[in-house]
């Protein structure tokens, strides 16, 4: 493929955020992820830190790093995670074992479900995938996985975002619920 024949990109890379915006993102992510880990470790005595599923790292990037994105709004974050986790657990039950087919069905069906319900949140795809390829501790939760860790963790991240994205800010978050 001759890359010189490709049309020019219609958009430019965004400008670097102001230092205060980056500090706010750092503080929000540190508090959100830190709170999830502290609750898991000190309140629940969970040495596996089950409340810290990988999808929440990506959610933190959106919610605290680009809070004006439609993917970072509460209905997308909570709805996307809950719908996707439900689809992921269902795919595992339908296929019967955590294999490539269950993984593929979980993520692809989660995308369509989020699109249909207008709650697309990219990290939701990870919640669906984790339901299939996660540890035996995740599989043992069954549909409880949707409520905990997914639902509880998403709510905690959103609660922290309500504070960090609005304190002293000239912006209003969320843009929509």
FENPETA-V709535 format. One line per field, one symbol per residue. phi: phi as a letter, one per 40 degrees, with the letter a starting at -180 (. if undefined). psi: psi as a letter, one per 40 degrees, with the letter a starting at -180 (. if undefined). Layout:
phi=???
psi=???
This chain:
phi=.cccccccccbcccccccdccccccccccccccccdccccccccfcccfdcccddcccccdccccbcccdcbcdcccccccccccccccccccccgacbccccccccccccccccccfbcadcddcccccdcbccdcccccfccdccacccccccccccccdcccbcgccbbbccac
psi=hhddeiiiheiiiiihiidddddddddddddddddddddddddefheefdegiddddddddddddgeeideeiddddddddddddddddddddddeigadddddddddddddddddeffhhdedddddddddeiiddddddbeddddhedddddddddddddddedheieihhidi.
